[in-house]
């Protein structure tokens, strides 16, 4: 088991590139970053090499909507660009979502689709586009990770908003470079049933994202019983990555010490 830290959430008192060394000093060697088009990926890659860290993951905030037939050209083009970036800078994983997320008046929401496109048509388009994207992925060493998004913080009609559907998506693709992440934060806000869903999706993920509800802070500060869930994961045989995609409520060193007591 290995921890992954997220640059956008931790050590926010310093420039993004300097946060890599701060993670390294805590013993965290894998780091993720949001929205690669917004960041200097070359600088982050260089700093990772200097400190012995790994650029674990990122995503494209301009990838378009896989569910919208009108954006098929955009999604394929953006994925070709993301894969080229990942190969160039050593990013191991790219996250994929069903819908394009945008910001309006400080609120995250999904891009509007035509009301004449049914959910069945959206899902069919998503599957077809994913097959095409995976043809591009096969030419790289990059792994694509499908992620659920909650409908509590993100307004609008998100298609893949539950782990049942993201599991179906991954099963249908049946591709070695296509997995899902089990995200406790998103699932708790959208549907709950964490232990059941975690077991039902077993074998489809080797990464979990751990953040508590409410507030997206560290495990053990909210309503999710992380010790019980971790015991369940261990009984299933989990030995993958724990993504700490949350905002620490105390110092980063104290937070990491606390998290390690939960994920023993």
PyMOL commands that set and color helices and strands:
alter all, ss='L'
color gray80, all
select helices_A, chain A and resi 16-26+36-38+41-51+69-89+119-137+163-173+184-190+194-200+226-236+252-262
alter helices_A, ss='H'
color red, helices_A
select strands_A, chain A and resi 2-6+30-32+54-58+93-96+101-104+107-110+143-146+154-155+178-183+205-209+241-244
alter strands_A, ss='S'
color yellow, strands_A
deselect
rebuild
show_as cartoon
